[in-house]
Amino acid sequence: MTVHQLPVELVAFTGWLSELAGRLRPGGGWYGVFAARDPDGLRACFDGTELPPWDVVESLLQDLGEPPGAPRAVRGRALHQAAAAARDRAPGAASTLADRLHSMEREAHAAAARVHRLADMPGPELAWARDDLRRARARVVELAGRLERVEARGAAGPVPGLGPGPGAAPAPRLAPPPAPAPGPAPTSAPPPPQSTRRPRGARYAWLDSADGGQAAAVPELPVGGAPPRGARFGGAPGAPAPAPVPAADPGQAERAAGNAVYALRRLRAQGRGGDAHGLLCEALAGPPGWLPALAAELHRAGLAADWATLLWEAASLPPARLAAVAGALADAGRPHDCDQLLRQGVARPVAELAGACAVLSAEGHHAEAQALLAAFLRARTPADAARLAALDPAALTPRLLAAARAVSPSRERDLLHALRVAGLA
């Protein structure tokens, strides 16, 4: 009987992953979603026969309330990269990665088409479709990077670790480099035929098949991280407030923006549009206060379409991060960008919207908080608004009524009726 020994790097990562899972509630959050949807695939990740995509690991960290820069997340990221490098040194890795990349590009196209079809129907279906798209795009970037490093080693000779061989030109990155985060990347593969089936594999890239049937009842997405509590969220007991975001240094912001635009142009000149898009969206992991400088630089360079794409992706950020970006845009005198971001963010679950509204208010951005609620009322049903108010009736009910009054008298009447039915007015 042949015994296959796992690489030590993969053993180290699976040990870390198992320790992380031991701290989570099995039936709750993203952990519960993954376990219910694909227990065999999740088990394969824990025993080391498969390596989960980083966005899956990041979701488990969010269940635990771990921000990307926390020590546990940083260590997990390093172990995951080392495990990926070990797997990619195996014979045939380039072919395997290329096949998975091609499959994930198709998933990204299918998810994008589904988001487009559901764009006028806000609700859980759209939220899941946007999550499928975010994950698929993140995995395109992850797989493409791994494949590029494998091919660079093949061209320059074996090189230990993650680094490419001599003479290989890695994609330029923002300076200083931000914390790792899933970055979207458009692909050039032709879109698949239209299908009424739910996109398969966008959440579970380590499997080639999944149940393509449409669920009868669509649950809401798990809320990333712990629910908003603490002094910044109305004084309710619970988890401590997120650490304040440091003020942006204007000089650093301008230098980073200039470097990003230079790198974007260079990558596109080389025909590496996917890398260019992924690099652009890494800005969302950096200081929010740097984004206005990037917006200005992109517009000066004639790249306004890239800024519009960046705002669209920012609308899917976790609540506190969304609020931080909106606040930074408002503070920098870019109210149109701020309003556009908030309008695009109203499709997310009501619990996340409550968190974003609370952060905006706690930071003194009351006008932006009201703009978020007004955009929510224009796009969502009165019943959705009542569900939002129920999360914090004392704070949200009067704000929602004020926002509805500013939208239209009929919207205020509909909201008041929904609140009365819910026992909140």
NUMAR-76478 format. One line per field, with one value per residue (C-alpha): residue number from 1; residue in one letter; x, y, z. Coordinates in Angstrom, 1 decimal, decimal comma, padded with zeros to 4 digits. Each point is the difference from the previous one (the first is absolute). Example, Ala and Ser with C-alpha at 12.3 -4.5 7.8 and 13.67 -1.06 7.14 Angstrom:
residues 2
pos	(1;2) $
code	(A;S) $
c1	(012,3;001,4) $
c2	(-004,5;003,4) $
c3	(007,8;-000,7) $
//
This chain:
residues 425
pos	(1;2;3;4;5;6;7;8;9;10;11;12;13;14;15;16;17;18;19;20;21;22;23;24;25;26;27;28;29;30;31;32;33;34;35;36;37;38;39;40;41;42;43;44;45;46;47;48;49;50;51;52;53;54;55;56;57;58;59;60;61;62;63;64;65;66;67;68;69;70;71;72;73;74;75;76;77;78;79;80;81;82;83;84;85;86;87;88;89;90;91;92;93;94;95;96;97;98;99;100;101;102;103;104;105;106;107;108;109;110;111;112;113;114;115;116;117;118;119;120;121;122;123;124;125;126;127;128;129;130;131;132;133;134;135;136;137;138;139;140;141;142;143;144;145;146;147;148;149;150;151;152;153;154;155;156;157;158;159;160;161;162;163;164;165;166;167;168;169;170;171;172;173;174;175;176;177;178;179;180;181;182;183;184;185;186;187;188;189;190;191;192;193;194;195;196;197;198;199;200;201;202;203;204;205;206;207;208;209;210;211;212;213;214;215;216;217;218;219;220;221;222;223;224;225;226;227;228;229;230;231;232;233;234;235;236;237;238;239;240;241;242;243;244;245;246;247;248;249;250;251;252;253;254;255;256;257;258;259;260;261;262;263;264;265;266;267;268;269;270;271;272;273;274;275;276;277;278;279;280;281;282;283;284;285;286;287;288;289;290;291;292;293;294;295;296;297;298;299;300;301;302;303;304;305;306;307;308;309;310;311;312;313;314;315;316;317;318;319;320;321;322;323;324;325;326;327;328;329;330;331;332;333;334;335;336;337;338;339;340;341;342;343;344;345;346;347;348;349;350;351;352;353;354;355;356;357;358;359;360;361;362;363;364;365;366;367;368;369;370;371;372;373;374;375;376;377;378;379;380;381;382;383;384;385;386;387;388;389;390;391;392;393;394;395;396;397;398;399;400;401;402;403;404;405;406;407;408;409;410;411;412;413;414;415;416;417;418;419;420;421;422;423;424;425) $
code	(M;T;V;H;Q;L;P;V;E;L;V;A;F;T;G;W;L;S;E;L;A;G;R;L;R;P;G;G;G;W;Y;G;V;F;A;A;R;D;P;D;G;L;R;A;C;F;D;G;T;E;L;P;P;W;D;V;V;E;S;L;L;Q;D;L;G;E;P;P;G;A;P;R;A;V;R;G;R;A;L;H;Q;A;A;A;A;A;R;D;R;A;P;G;A;A;S;T;L;A;D;R;L;H;S;M;E;R;E;A;H;A;A;A;A;R;V;H;R;L;A;D;M;P;G;P;E;L;A;W;A;R;D;D;L;R;R;A;R;A;R;V;V;E;L;A;G;R;L;E;R;V;E;A;R;G;A;A;G;P;V;P;G;L;G;P;G;P;G;A;A;P;A;P;R;L;A;P;P;P;A;P;A;P;G;P;A;P;T;S;A;P;P;P;P;Q;S;T;R;R;P;R;G;A;R;Y;A;W;L;D;S;A;D;G;G;Q;A;A;A;V;P;E;L;P;V;G;G;A;P;P;R;G;A;R;F;G;G;A;P;G;A;P;A;P;A;P;V;P;A;A;D;P;G;Q;A;E;R;A;A;G;N;A;V;Y;A;L;R;R;L;R;A;Q;G;R;G;G;D;A;H;G;L;L;C;E;A;L;A;G;P;P;G;W;L;P;A;L;A;A;E;L;H;R;A;G;L;A;A;D;W;A;T;L;L;W;E;A;A;S;L;P;P;A;R;L;A;A;V;A;G;A;L;A;D;A;G;R;P;H;D;C;D;Q;L;L;R;Q;G;V;A;R;P;V;A;E;L;A;G;A;C;A;V;L;S;A;E;G;H;H;A;E;A;Q;A;L;L;A;A;F;L;R;A;R;T;P;A;D;A;A;R;L;A;A;L;D;P;A;A;L;T;P;R;L;L;A;A;A;R;A;V;S;P;S;R;E;R;D;L;L;H;A;L;R;V;A;G;L;A) $
c1	(000,0;001,4;000,0;-000,1;001,6;-001,3;002,5;001,0;-001,4;-003,4;000,0;000,8;-002,9;-002,6;001,0;-000,5;-003,3;-001,3;000,9;-001,9;-003,1;000,1;-000,7;-003,0;-003,7;-000,5;-003,5;000,4;001,5;001,9;001,3;-003,6;-000,6;003,1;-000,7;-003,6;000,7;003,0;001,1;002,2;001,9;000,5;001,2;002,5;001,4;000,4;001,8;002,3;-001,0;-001,3;001,0;-002,9;000,0;001,1;-003,4;-001,4;002,6;-000,6;-003,7;000,8;002,2;-002,9;-002,3;002,6;000,0;003,7;000,9;002,4;003,0;-000,4;002,8;-002,1;-001,0;003,5;001,4;-002,8;000,7;003,7;-000,7;-002,6;002,5;002,7;-002,4;-001,0;003,7;000,6;-003,0;001,2;003,4;-001,6;000,2;-002,8;-000,9;000,0;-002,5;-002,2;000,1;-000,7;-003,1;-001,3;000,7;-002,0;-002,9;000,0;000,0;-003,1;-001,5;000,8;-001,7;-003,1;-000,2;000,4;-002,8;-002,2;000,7;-001,0;-003,2;-000,9;001,2;-003,6;-001,1;001,8;-000,2;001,7;000,3;002,0;002,1;001,0;000,6;002,4;001,7;000,5;001,5;002,3;001,3;000,4;001,9;002,2;000,8;000,8;002,7;001,2;000,3;001,5;002,7;000,9;000,1;002,2;002,5;000,0;000,7;002,7;001,7;-000,3;001,7;002,8;000,6;-001,2;-000,3;-001,0;-002,9;-002,4;002,4;000,3;003,2;002,6;-001,1;-003,7;-001,9;-002,6;-003,0;000,8;-001,8;-001,2;002,7;000,0;-001,8;-003,5;-001,2;-001,0;-003,6;-002,1;000,3;-002,3;001,4;-001,9;000,8;000,2;-001,6;-003,2;-003,2;-001,9;-003,5;-002,7;-001,3;-002,8;002,0;001,8;003,7;001,9;003,4;000,4;-000,1;001,7;002,8;001,7;-002,9;-000,9;-003,7;-002,7;-003,8;-001,2;-003,6;-001,6;-000,6;-003,7;000,8;002,9;001,6;001,9;003,8;001,7;001,1;003,8;001,5;-001,7;-003,2;000,6;000,1;001,9;000,3;000,1;-003,3;-002,2;001,6;-001,3;002,1;002,1;003,1;002,3;-000,2;002,3;003,3;-000,2;001,5;003,1;-000,1;001,3;003,3;-000,5;003,5;-000,3;-003,5;001,2;003,1;-002,1;-002,5;002,7;001,7;-003,4;-000,8;003,5;-000,3;-003,5;001,2;003,1;-002,0;-002,6;002,7;001,2;-003,5;-000,4;-003,4;-000,9;003,1;-000,7;-003,5;001,1;002,7;-002,4;-002,4;002,7;-000,4;-003,2;002,2;002,1;-000,8;-003,4;001,4;002,2;-002,9;-000,9;003,6;-000,3;-003,3;001,5;003,0;-002,1;-002,2;003,1;001,3;-003,2;-000,8;-003,4;-001,5;002,5;-001,2;-003,6;000,9;001,8;-003,0;-002,2;002,4;000,1;-003,7;000,6;002,4;-000,8;-002,2;002,7;002,3;-002,8;-000,8;003,7;000,3;-003,2;001,2;003,4;-001,7;-002,3;002,8;002,0;-002,8;-001,1;-003,8;-001,0;002,4;-001,2;-003,7;000,7;001,8;-002,9;-002,6;001,9;000,4;-003,7;-000,5;002,0;-001,8;-001,8;002,2;003,1;-001,8;-000,8;003,7;001,0;-002,5;001,1;003,7;-000,8;-002,0;002,7;002,6;-002,1;-001,1;-003,7;-000,9;001,6;-001,8;-003,3;001,0;000,6;-003,5;-001,6;001,7;-001,2;-003,6;000,1;001,3;-001,5;-003,6;-001,7;000,1;003,8;000,1;-002,0;002,4;002,9;-001,7;-000,6;003,8;000,2;-003,5;000,9;002,8;-001,2;-003,8;000,2;002,8;-001,8;-003,2;002,0;001,7;-003,4;-001,4;002,8;-000,6;-003,8;-003,2;-001,2;003,3;-000,5;-003,6;001,1;002,8;-002,2;-002,5;002,8;001,3;-003,5;-000,4;003,4;-001,1;002,7;-002,3) $
c2	(000,0;003,4;002,7;003,5;002,4;003,6;002,8;001,5;003,4;-001,5;-001,8;003,3;001,8;-002,8;000,0;003,8;-000,4;-002,7;002,1;002,9;-002,2;-001,2;003,6;000,4;-000,9;-002,9;001,0;003,7;002,6;-000,9;-003,2;-001,2;000,9;-001,9;-003,0;-000,3;000,6;-002,3;-002,0;-002,3;002,9;001,7;-003,3;-000,3;003,4;-001,0;-003,3;001,7;-001,7;003,4;003,6;002,4;003,2;002,9;001,7;-003,0;000,2;003,8;-000,7;-002,3;002,7;002,4;-002,4;000,3;003,7;000,1;003,0;-000,5;001,5;-001,9;-002,4;-003,1;001,1;001,0;-003,3;-001,9;001,9;-000,9;-003,6;-000,1;001,5;-002,5;-002,9;001,2;000,3;-003,6;-001,4;002,0;-001,6;-003,4;-001,4;001,1;003,0;002,4;-002,0;-000,4;003,7;000,9;-002,2;001,4;003,6;-000,6;-001,5;002,9;002,5;-001,6;000,1;003,8;000,6;-002,0;001,8;003,4;-000,8;-001,0;003,2;001,9;-001,9;000,6;003,6;001,4;-002,5;000,8;-002,7;-003,2;-001,4;003,0;000,0;-003,7;000,7;002,9;-002,3;-002,6;002,6;001,4;-003,4;-001,2;003,2;-000,4;-003,6;001,0;002,4;-002,6;-002,8;002,3;001,1;-003,6;-001,0;002,9;-001,0;-003,6;001,0;002,4;-002,8;-002,3;002,7;000,9;-003,3;-001,3;002,8;-000,8;001,7;002,4;002,3;000,0;-000,9;002,5;002,2;-000,6;003,3;-000,2;002,3;003,4;000,7;003,1;001,5;-000,6;-003,3;-000,2;-003,0;-003,0;000,1;-001,7;002,1;-000,3;-000,6;000,0;-002,8;-000,3;-003,4;-000,1;000,1;-003,3;-000,5;001,5;-002,4;000,1;-002,2;001,5;000,5;-003,1;-000,1;003,8;-000,6;-003,4;000,1;-003,2;-002,0;-000,5;-000,7;001,3;-000,1;002,3;000,1;003,2;000,1;000,5;002,5;002,3;000,9;003,3;000,0;-000,5;003,3;000,4;-000,1;000,8;002,1;003,7;000,7;002,1;003,7;000,7;-001,8;001,6;-001,3;-003,6;-002,5;-002,4;000,0;003,0;002,7;-000,3;001,9;003,5;000,4;002,1;003,3;000,0;001,6;002,2;-000,6;-003,7;000,0;001,9;-002,2;-003,2;001,4;000,9;-003,5;-001,7;001,9;-000,6;-003,7;-000,2;001,5;-002,2;-003,2;000,9;000,8;-003,6;-001,3;-001,1;001,5;-002,5;000,9;003,7;-000,3;-002,1;002,5;002,9;-001,6;-000,7;003,7;-000,9;-001,8;003,1;003,1;001,3;003,5;-000,8;-000,7;003,7;000,5;-003,1;001,2;003,3;-001,7;-002,4;002,8;002,0;-003,0;-000,6;-003,1;001,0;-003,4;-001,6;002,3;-000,9;-003,7;000,5;001,7;-002,9;-002,5;002,2;-000,3;-003,7;000,8;-000,9;002,6;001,8;000,1;001,3;002,7;001,0;000,3;002,0;002,3;000,5;001,0;002,4;001,6;000,4;002,0;-002,8;-000,2;-001,4;-002,9;-000,5;-000,1;-002,4;-002,3;000,0;-000,5;-003,1;-001,4;-000,2;-003,6;-001,5;-001,6;002,3;-000,9;001,2;003,2;000,6;-000,4;002,4;002,6;-000,3;000,5;003,0;001,7;-000,8;001,7;003,1;-000,7;000,4;001,4;-003,1;-002,3;001,6;-000,2;-003,8;-000,4;002,1;-002,2;-003,1;001,2;000,8;-003,5;-002,3;-000,8;001,6;-003,5;000,0;003,4;-001,3;-002,9;002,5;002,1;-003,0;-000,5;003,3;001,5;003,0;001,2;-001,2;000,6;003,8;000,1;-002,2;002,1;003,2;-001,5;-001,2;003,5;001,4;-002,6;000,5;000,2;-003,3;-001,7;001,4;-001,4;-003,4;-000,2;001,1;-002,7;-002,6;001,2;-000,3;-003,5;-000,9;001,6;002,7;003,0) $
c3	(000,0;-001,0;002,7;-001,3;002,4;000,1;-000,4;003,3;-001,1;-000,7;003,4;001,7;-001,7;000,6;003,7;000,1;-001,8;002,3;003,0;-001,5;-000,6;003,6;001,1;-002,2;000,5;-002,5;-001,1;-000,2;-002,3;-003,1;001,7;000,2;-003,7;-001,2;002,2;-001,2;-003,7;-000,3;003,0;-002,0;-001,6;003,4;001,5;-002,9;001,0;003,6;-000,8;-002,5;-003,2;-001,3;000,6;000,5;-001,9;002,1;-000,1;001,8;002,8;000,2;000,5;002,9;001,5;-000,3;001,9;002,8;-000,3;-001,1;-002,2;-002,9;001,8;003,3;001,0;-000,5;-003,5;-001,0;001,1;-001,8;-003,2;000,2;000,7;-002,9;-002,4;001,0;-000,3;-003,5;-001,0;001,2;-002,0;-003,1;000,1;-000,8;-003,5;-002,3;002,2;-002,9;-001,9;003,0;000,8;-003,6;000,0;003,2;-001,1;-003,2;001,9;002,5;-002,9;-001,3;003,5;000,2;-003,3;001,1;003,4;-001,7;-002,4;002,9;001,9;-003,0;-000,4;003,7;000,2;000,1;002,6;003,3;002,6;001,1;-003,5;-001,2;003,1;-000,5;-003,7;000,9;002,5;-002,7;-002,3;002,7;000,9;-003,6;-000,9;003,1;-001,0;-003,5;001,4;002,5;-002,6;-002,7;002,5;000,9;-003,6;-000,9;002,7;-001,1;-003,6;001,1;001,9;-003,1;-002,1;002,4;001,8;003,4;002,5;003,6;001,7;-001,7;-001,9;-003,8;-001,7;-001,1;-002,8;000,7;000,2;002,8;-000,2;001,6;003,2;001,9;002,2;002,9;-000,6;001,7;002,0;-002,2;-001,1;-002,7;-003,2;-003,0;-003,4;-003,3;-002,3;-003,8;-000,3;-002,0;002,2;000,3;-001,3;002,1;002,6;002,6;002,4;003,0;-000,8;001,1;001,7;000,5;003,8;000,0;-002,6;001,2;-001,4;-003,6;000,6;002,3;000,2;-002,8;001,2;001,1;003,8;000,9;002,7;-000,3;003,4;000,5;-000,1;003,3;001,5;-000,2;003,5;003,2;-000,1;000,7;003,7;002,5;000,4;-003,7;-000,5;002,6;003,2;-000,2;001,9;-002,0;-002,2;000,2;-002,7;-003,0;000,2;-001,5;-003,4;000,0;-001,7;-003,6;-000,8;-003,1;-001,3;000,4;-001,6;-003,0;-000,5;000,3;-002,5;-002,4;000,3;-000,5;-003,2;-001,3;000,7;-001,5;-003,3;-000,1;000,6;-002,7;-002,4;000,6;-000,6;003,6;000,6;002,8;002,0;-000,5;001,3;003,0;000,8;-000,2;002,4;002,6;000,8;001,9;002,5;000,7;002,0;-001,1;000,2;-003,0;-002,3;-000,9;-001,2;-002,1;-001,4;-001,0;-001,6;-002,0;-001,3;-001,0;-001,8;-001,9;002,0;001,4;-000,9;002,4;002,8;-000,7;000,2;003,3;001,5;-001,1;001,7;003,1;000,4;001,0;002,8;003,6;001,8;001,9;-003,0;-002,3;002,5;000,2;-003,7;-000,3;002,8;-001,6;-003,3;001,8;001,9;-003,1;-001,7;-002,3;000,9;-003,4;000,4;003,6;-001,1;-002,8;002,4;002,5;-002,8;-001,2;003,5;000,9;-001,4;002,9;003,0;002,4;002,9;-002,0;-000,9;003,6;000,8;-002,7;001,0;003,7;-001,0;-002,2;002,8;002,6;-002,1;-000,4;-003,6;000,8;-003,5;-001,6;002,4;-001,0;-003,7;000,5;001,6;-002,8;-002,7;001,9;000,1;-003,8;-000,8;002,6;001,1;003,1;001,6;-000,4;001,6;002,9;000,4;000,0;002,7;002,2;000,4;002,0;000,3;002,2;-002,4;-003,4;000,0;000,2;-002,5;-002,4;000,3;-000,6;-003,0;-001,4;000,5;-002,1;-002,7;-000,5;002,0;-001,4;001,1;003,5;000,1;-001,2;002,5;002,9;-000,9;-000,1;003,4;001,5;-001,3;001,5;003,3;-000,2;-000,4) $
//
